[in-house]
Amino acid sequence: MTEALFLGALQGVSEWLPVSSEGVVTAAGAWLFSLSPGEALAFALWLHLGTALAALAYLRKDAAALLREAAALPRKPSPLLLFALTSTAVSGVIGAPLLLLLDGLPASGGGLAMAGIGALMLATGALQLRRPPLATRDRSALTLADGLAAGVAQGFAALPGLSRSGLTVAFLLARRVDRRDALALSFLIAIPASAGAAAFAALRHGSLGAPEGAVGLAAALALGLLTIRALMAAAERVQFGAFVIIAGLALLLGGAWQAAAG
């Protein structure tokens, strides 16, 4: 129960920062609590439901407006609705096969799995260190291409170690979307993606519905609600690229050492 509480709290805090909460929670579960890589990843995916609910509460006005517009079946959807639908569809097409691939990995090879997460975190950090072009557009000027770019980024972030928010924000910044809007949009489109990942984990690993799963989910939701405003503000101002690279390097070296020792 303590493990579930800790991992849920870790998810609730790390989700709002561009550091791959999936990778952090998976690594913590494997190294601190001796879970297999598959078990740790499944629990990390399940905990995303808690932070998805926290994001839904925080962005409830935007989410409600999108649902009302979608229910009206408009012939010409608004730029925001077109963006949300496109990015969600594309991320599902890319992310679902990746989740199936990861779910089929053997339980052995924990060191190599952690080294892989570290390598992907290095890539995320390097991407964040790039200076984005000057922002010239806000959410009212979103296009189909923006939705495709965000969907591709979010889809590949199914790989633990690739930060979902870090990638989607970086892709949107590269397309000259305002940073504040890019961050809010990243977490808006994360709601269906995170809920879908949690549903996948629950279907493939039924034990997630046990008391430990409920405790972890509650912790992720509670910490997510408490920290979302402050940490999203920090993510908007602070450059986390160097931190992500250091954390990724630590995971890479530690995982490689564990694999060699095994």
C-alpha positions as a LaTeX table, in Angstrom:
\begin{tabular}{lrrr}
\hline
Residue & $x$ (\AA) & $y$ (\AA) & $z$ (\AA) \\
\hline
Met1 & 0.00 & 0.00 & 0.00 \\
Thr2 & 2.88 & 2.37 & 0.80 \\
Glu3 & 4.35 & 1.70 & $-2.63$ \\
Ala4 & 1.09 & 2.58 & $-4.35$ \\
Leu5 & 0.75 & 5.77 & $-2.32$ \\
Phe6 & 4.30 & 6.85 & $-3.15$ \\
Leu7 & 4.03 & 6.09 & $-6.86$ \\
Gly8 & 0.65 & 7.83 & $-7.08$ \\
Ala9 & 2.05 & 10.93 & $-5.40$ \\
Leu10 & 5.05 & 10.85 & $-7.75$ \\
Gln11 & 2.73 & 10.70 & $-10.76$ \\
Gly12 & 0.60 & 13.55 & $-9.39$ \\
Val13 & 3.60 & 15.84 & $-9.18$ \\
Ser14 & 5.70 & 14.80 & $-12.18$ \\
Glu15 & 2.87 & 14.80 & $-14.74$ \\
Trp16 & 2.91 & 18.60 & $-14.97$ \\
Leu17 & 6.64 & 18.83 & $-15.66$ \\
Pro18 & 8.37 & 17.92 & $-18.95$ \\
Val19 & 10.24 & 15.00 & $-17.39$ \\
Ser20 & 8.25 & 11.91 & $-18.53$ \\
Ser21 & 6.13 & 10.96 & $-15.55$ \\
Glu22 & 5.66 & 7.55 & $-17.16$ \\
Gly23 & 9.42 & 6.99 & $-17.21$ \\
Val24 & 9.94 & 8.35 & $-13.69$ \\
Val25 & 7.17 & 6.24 & $-12.15$ \\
Thr26 & 8.25 & 3.13 & $-14.08$ \\
Ala27 & 11.85 & 3.56 & $-12.94$ \\
Ala28 & 10.79 & 4.19 & $-9.33$ \\
Gly29 & 8.55 & 1.13 & $-9.30$ \\
Ala30 & 11.28 & $-1.09$ & $-10.72$ \\
Trp31 & 14.19 & 0.16 & $-8.64$ \\
Leu32 & 12.60 & 1.13 & $-5.34$ \\
Phe33 & 9.92 & $-1.55$ & $-5.09$ \\
Ser34 & 11.37 & $-4.38$ & $-7.22$ \\
Leu35 & 8.49 & $-4.49$ & $-9.69$ \\
Ser36 & 9.20 & $-6.05$ & $-13.07$ \\
Pro37 & 9.48 & $-3.50$ & $-15.92$ \\
Gly38 & 6.10 & $-4.63$ & $-17.26$ \\
Glu39 & 4.39 & $-4.33$ & $-13.87$ \\
Ala40 & 5.94 & $-0.93$ & $-13.21$ \\
Leu41 & 4.93 & 0.37 & $-16.64$ \\
Ala42 & 1.36 & $-0.93$ & $-16.28$ \\
Phe43 & 0.99 & 0.77 & $-12.90$ \\
Ala44 & 2.43 & 4.01 & $-14.31$ \\
Leu45 & $-0.11$ & 3.95 & $-17.14$ \\
Trp46 & $-2.94$ & 3.25 & $-14.68$ \\
Leu47 & $-1.94$ & 6.24 & $-12.54$ \\
His48 & $-2.35$ & 8.53 & $-15.55$ \\
Leu49 & $-6.10$ & 8.29 & $-15.01$ \\
Gly50 & $-5.68$ & 10.23 & $-11.76$ \\
Thr51 & $-3.82$ & 13.10 & $-13.37$ \\
Ala52 & $-6.18$ & 13.03 & $-16.36$ \\
Leu53 & $-9.05$ & 13.68 & $-13.94$ \\
Ala54 & $-7.03$ & 16.46 & $-12.30$ \\
Ala55 & $-6.38$ & 18.06 & $-15.71$ \\
Leu56 & $-10.06$ & 17.72 & $-16.56$ \\
Ala57 & $-10.99$ & 19.57 & $-13.38$ \\
Tyr58 & $-8.41$ & 22.30 & $-14.05$ \\
Leu59 & $-9.34$ & 22.72 & $-17.72$ \\
Arg60 & $-13.06$ & 22.03 & $-17.22$ \\
Lys61 & $-14.21$ & 25.16 & $-19.08$ \\
Asp62 & $-12.22$ & 24.34 & $-22.21$ \\
Ala63 & $-13.23$ & 20.67 & $-22.02$ \\
Ala64 & $-16.91$ & 21.50 & $-21.57$ \\
Ala65 & $-16.85$ & 23.93 & $-24.49$ \\
Leu66 & $-15.27$ & 21.31 & $-26.73$ \\
Leu67 & $-17.82$ & 18.67 & $-25.72$ \\
Arg68 & $-20.72$ & 21.04 & $-26.39$ \\
Glu69 & $-19.35$ & 21.94 & $-29.80$ \\
Ala70 & $-18.66$ & 18.31 & $-30.71$ \\
Ala71 & $-22.18$ & 17.29 & $-29.62$ \\
Ala72 & $-23.62$ & 19.90 & $-32.01$ \\
Leu73 & $-21.85$ & 18.15 & $-34.93$ \\
Pro74 & $-20.71$ & 21.37 & $-36.62$ \\
Arg75 & $-20.05$ & 21.27 & $-40.35$ \\
Lys76 & $-17.04$ & 23.51 & $-39.82$ \\
Pro77 & $-15.42$ & 22.80 & $-36.42$ \\
Ser78 & $-13.53$ & 25.53 & $-34.61$ \\
Pro79 & $-9.72$ & 25.50 & $-34.81$ \\
Leu80 & $-9.55$ & 24.17 & $-31.23$ \\
Leu81 & $-11.97$ & 21.29 & $-31.85$ \\
Leu82 & $-10.23$ & 20.35 & $-35.11$ \\
Phe83 & $-6.91$ & 20.38 & $-33.26$ \\
Ala84 & $-8.23$ & 18.24 & $-30.40$ \\
Leu85 & $-9.88$ & 15.66 & $-32.66$ \\
Thr86 & $-6.90$ & 15.38 & $-35.00$ \\
Ser87 & $-4.27$ & 15.12 & $-32.28$ \\
Thr88 & $-6.30$ & 12.54 & $-30.34$ \\
Ala89 & $-6.85$ & 10.35 & $-33.40$ \\
Val90 & $-3.23$ & 10.50 & $-34.52$ \\
Ser91 & $-1.84$ & 9.83 & $-31.04$ \\
Gly92 & $-4.13$ & 6.80 & $-30.73$ \\
Val93 & $-3.01$ & 5.38 & $-34.06$ \\
Ile94 & 0.66 & 5.72 & $-33.08$ \\
Gly95 & 0.46 & 5.11 & $-29.35$ \\
Ala96 & $-1.77$ & 2.01 & $-29.26$ \\
Pro97 & 0.63 & $-0.26$ & $-31.20$ \\
Leu98 & 3.52 & 0.98 & $-29.06$ \\
Leu99 & 1.64 & 0.09 & $-25.86$ \\
Leu100 & 0.92 & $-3.38$ & $-27.24$ \\
Leu101 & 4.60 & $-3.78$ & $-28.12$ \\
Leu102 & 5.73 & $-2.69$ & $-24.65$ \\
Asp103 & 3.17 & $-4.95$ & $-22.98$ \\
Gly104 & 4.69 & $-7.92$ & $-24.76$ \\
Leu105 & 8.22 & $-7.36$ & $-23.47$ \\
Pro106 & 9.67 & $-10.10$ & $-21.24$ \\
Ala107 & 9.79 & $-9.59$ & $-17.48$ \\
Ser108 & 13.57 & $-10.02$ & $-17.49$ \\
Gly109 & 15.98 & $-7.37$ & $-18.66$ \\
Gly110 & 15.10 & $-4.69$ & $-16.12$ \\
Gly111 & 18.51 & $-3.04$ & $-16.42$ \\
Leu112 & 18.25 & $-2.75$ & $-20.18$ \\
Ala113 & 14.71 & $-1.37$ & $-19.84$ \\
Met114 & 15.89 & 1.33 & $-17.44$ \\
Ala115 & 18.82 & 2.17 & $-19.71$ \\
Gly116 & 16.36 & 2.54 & $-22.59$ \\
Ile117 & 14.19 & 4.91 & $-20.53$ \\
Gly118 & 17.29 & 6.93 & $-19.69$ \\
Ala119 & 18.28 & 7.19 & $-23.36$ \\
Leu120 & 14.82 & 8.43 & $-24.30$ \\
Met121 & 14.93 & 10.99 & $-21.49$ \\
Leu122 & 18.24 & 12.25 & $-22.91$ \\
Ala123 & 16.51 & 12.79 & $-26.25$ \\
Thr124 & 13.66 & 14.65 & $-24.56$ \\
Gly125 & 16.06 & 16.90 & $-22.66$ \\
Ala126 & 18.08 & 17.70 & $-25.77$ \\
Leu127 & 14.90 & 18.68 & $-27.61$ \\
Gln128 & 13.90 & 21.01 & $-24.78$ \\
Leu129 & 17.25 & 22.80 & $-24.86$ \\
Arg130 & 16.61 & 23.99 & $-28.39$ \\
Arg131 & 15.60 & 27.64 & $-28.62$ \\
Pro132 & 12.09 & 27.79 & $-30.14$ \\
Pro133 & 11.23 & 30.29 & $-32.85$ \\
Leu134 & 9.35 & 33.45 & $-31.95$ \\
Ala135 & 5.68 & 32.74 & $-31.21$ \\
Thr136 & 3.28 & 34.31 & $-33.69$ \\
Arg137 & 0.03 & 32.37 & $-33.14$ \\
Asp138 & $-2.43$ & 31.52 & $-30.38$ \\
Arg139 & $-5.13$ & 28.84 & $-30.09$ \\
Ser140 & $-7.51$ & 30.76 & $-32.34$ \\
Ala141 & $-5.10$ & 30.20 & $-35.25$ \\
Leu142 & $-4.58$ & 26.46 & $-34.82$ \\
Thr143 & $-4.51$ & 24.40 & $-38.00$ \\
Leu144 & $-4.84$ & 20.77 & $-39.04$ \\
Ala145 & $-1.04$ & 20.59 & $-39.29$ \\
Asp146 & $-0.76$ & 21.64 & $-35.63$ \\
Gly147 & $-3.05$ & 18.79 & $-34.63$ \\
Leu148 & $-1.04$ & 16.32 & $-36.68$ \\
Ala149 & 2.24 & 17.50 & $-35.12$ \\
Ala150 & 0.89 & 17.32 & $-31.57$ \\
Gly151 & $-0.66$ & 13.91 & $-32.23$ \\
Val152 & 2.60 & 12.48 & $-33.54$ \\
Ala153 & 4.47 & 13.82 & $-30.50$ \\
Gln154 & 1.91 & 12.51 & $-28.06$ \\
Gly155 & 1.71 & 9.14 & $-29.77$ \\
Phe156 & 5.44 & 8.46 & $-29.56$ \\
Ala157 & 5.42 & 9.60 & $-25.93$ \\
Ala158 & 3.80 & 6.24 & $-25.14$ \\
Leu159 & 7.44 & 5.14 & $-24.91$ \\
Pro160 & 8.49 & 5.60 & $-21.26$ \\
Gly161 & 11.23 & 8.19 & $-21.08$ \\
Leu162 & 9.80 & 10.44 & $-23.78$ \\
Ser163 & 8.01 & 13.26 & $-22.00$ \\
Arg164 & 4.49 & 13.67 & $-23.39$ \\
Ser165 & 4.18 & 17.31 & $-22.36$ \\
Gly166 & 7.80 & 18.05 & $-23.29$ \\
Leu167 & 7.37 & 16.67 & $-26.81$ \\
Thr168 & 3.95 & 18.15 & $-27.55$ \\
Val169 & 4.95 & 21.58 & $-26.25$ \\
Ala170 & 8.22 & 21.47 & $-28.21$ \\
Phe171 & 6.38 & 20.54 & $-31.42$ \\
Leu172 & 3.84 & 23.32 & $-30.92$ \\
Leu173 & 6.53 & 25.88 & $-30.10$ \\
Ala174 & 8.34 & 24.86 & $-33.27$ \\
Arg175 & 5.13 & 25.73 & $-35.09$ \\
Arg176 & 5.21 & 29.18 & $-33.47$ \\
Val177 & 2.32 & 28.61 & $-31.05$ \\
Asp178 & 2.40 & 30.80 & $-27.93$ \\
Arg179 & 4.08 & 29.00 & $-25.01$ \\
Arg180 & 1.20 & 29.49 & $-22.58$ \\
Asp181 & $-1.31$ & 28.17 & $-25.11$ \\
Ala182 & 1.03 & 25.30 & $-26.07$ \\
Leu183 & 1.23 & 24.15 & $-22.45$ \\
Ala184 & $-2.54$ & 24.34 & $-21.89$ \\
Leu185 & $-3.22$ & 22.56 & $-25.19$ \\
Ser186 & $-0.76$ & 19.83 & $-24.28$ \\
Phe187 & $-2.66$ & 18.95 & $-21.13$ \\
Leu188 & $-6.05$ & 19.34 & $-22.78$ \\
Ile189 & $-5.29$ & 16.69 & $-25.40$ \\
Ala190 & $-3.64$ & 14.54 & $-22.72$ \\
Ile191 & $-6.99$ & 13.91 & $-21.02$ \\
Pro192 & $-8.36$ & 11.37 & $-23.55$ \\
Ala193 & $-4.91$ & 9.94 & $-24.24$ \\
Ser194 & $-4.16$ & 9.36 & $-20.55$ \\
Ala195 & $-7.60$ & 7.89 & $-19.92$ \\
Gly196 & $-7.10$ & 5.54 & $-22.86$ \\
Ala197 & $-3.67$ & 4.44 & $-21.61$ \\
Ala198 & $-5.11$ & 3.76 & $-18.15$ \\
Ala199 & $-7.97$ & 1.75 & $-19.66$ \\
Phe200 & $-5.47$ & $-0.29$ & $-21.67$ \\
Ala201 & $-3.44$ & $-1.05$ & $-18.54$ \\
Ala202 & $-6.57$ & $-2.00$ & $-16.58$ \\
Leu203 & $-7.78$ & $-4.35$ & $-19.31$ \\
Arg204 & $-4.41$ & $-6.05$ & $-19.66$ \\
His205 & $-3.66$ & $-6.19$ & $-15.94$ \\
Gly206 & $-6.89$ & $-6.68$ & $-14.00$ \\
Ser207 & $-5.12$ & $-6.54$ & $-10.62$ \\
Leu208 & $-4.87$ & $-2.77$ & $-11.02$ \\
Gly209 & $-8.43$ & $-2.60$ & $-9.70$ \\
Ala210 & $-7.24$ & $-3.98$ & $-6.36$ \\
Pro211 & $-6.92$ & $-1.73$ & $-3.28$ \\
Glu212 & $-3.35$ & $-0.78$ & $-4.23$ \\
Gly213 & $-4.54$ & 0.48 & $-7.60$ \\
Ala214 & $-7.29$ & 2.54 & $-5.98$ \\
Val215 & $-4.87$ & 4.05 & $-3.45$ \\
Gly216 & $-2.37$ & 4.96 & $-6.15$ \\
Leu217 & $-5.10$ & 6.48 & $-8.30$ \\
Ala218 & $-6.44$ & 8.55 & $-5.40$ \\
Ala219 & $-2.94$ & 9.80 & $-4.56$ \\
Ala220 & $-2.28$ & 10.80 & $-8.19$ \\
Leu221 & $-5.59$ & 12.66 & $-8.35$ \\
Ala222 & $-5.14$ & 14.43 & $-5.00$ \\
Leu223 & $-1.52$ & 15.49 & $-5.61$ \\
Gly224 & $-2.37$ & 16.39 & $-9.18$ \\
Leu225 & $-5.14$ & 18.75 & $-8.07$ \\
Leu226 & $-2.91$ & 20.30 & $-5.42$ \\
Thr227 & 0.08 & 20.92 & $-7.68$ \\
Ile228 & $-1.21$ & 21.47 & $-11.21$ \\
Arg229 & $-1.49$ & 25.25 & $-11.06$ \\
Ala230 & 1.92 & 25.87 & $-9.48$ \\
Leu231 & 3.84 & 23.29 & $-11.49$ \\
Met232 & 2.29 & 24.28 & $-14.82$ \\
Ala233 & 3.35 & 27.84 & $-14.04$ \\
Ala234 & 6.86 & 26.57 & $-13.30$ \\
Ala235 & 6.92 & 24.53 & $-16.50$ \\
Glu236 & 5.99 & 27.68 & $-18.41$ \\
Arg237 & 8.93 & 29.67 & $-17.02$ \\
Val238 & 11.71 & 27.21 & $-16.17$ \\
Gln239 & 14.01 & 25.44 & $-18.62$ \\
Phe240 & 13.97 & 21.78 & $-17.54$ \\
Gly241 & 16.13 & 20.44 & $-20.37$ \\
Ala242 & 19.34 & 20.18 & $-18.32$ \\
Phe243 & 17.53 & 18.45 & $-15.44$ \\
Val244 & 15.97 & 15.90 & $-17.80$ \\
Ile245 & 19.38 & 15.18 & $-19.37$ \\
Ile246 & 20.97 & 14.61 & $-15.95$ \\
Ala247 & 18.14 & 12.31 & $-14.86$ \\
Gly248 & 18.26 & 10.45 & $-18.16$ \\
Leu249 & 22.02 & 10.01 & $-17.91$ \\
Ala250 & 21.66 & 8.62 & $-14.38$ \\
Leu251 & 19.04 & 6.11 & $-15.54$ \\
Leu252 & 21.09 & 5.16 & $-18.58$ \\
Leu253 & 24.26 & 4.51 & $-16.60$ \\
Gly254 & 22.45 & 2.82 & $-13.72$ \\
Gly255 & 20.49 & 0.57 & $-16.04$ \\
Ala256 & 23.59 & $-0.34$ & $-18.03$ \\
Trp257 & 25.45 & $-1.18$ & $-14.81$ \\
Gln258 & 22.53 & $-3.33$ & $-13.59$ \\
Ala259 & 22.36 & $-5.15$ & $-16.92$ \\
Ala260 & 26.11 & $-5.81$ & $-16.89$ \\
Ala261 & 26.03 & $-6.98$ & $-13.28$ \\
Gly262 & 23.14 & $-9.34$ & $-14.03$ \\
\hline
\end{tabular}
